[in-house]
């Protein structure tokens, strides 16, 4: 969807707020992908959060589009957004899933101390 800056045709702005949110959203996607990977390896785990994460993964191309239309008073300009970052994050999670799971466990244990 459009943000307020989009509705205002990015007047006085060089970047859309969508572009500013790429890294935080990519991080959230990576966390969701990692948790889903962990839960798939643990047979029988199913809950609402897992369902939400699965939905995010299923709709990833809609939620994290490769590009978007940057609107100005002069018209639309096609700009890159997530490009292939989601595919690369999925590959990273798949390759490093076990190590990431161990790191998550250590962080969890440290918080409980």
Order of alpha helices (4+ residues) and beta strands (2+ residues): alpha-alpha-alpha-alpha-alpha-beta-beta-alpha
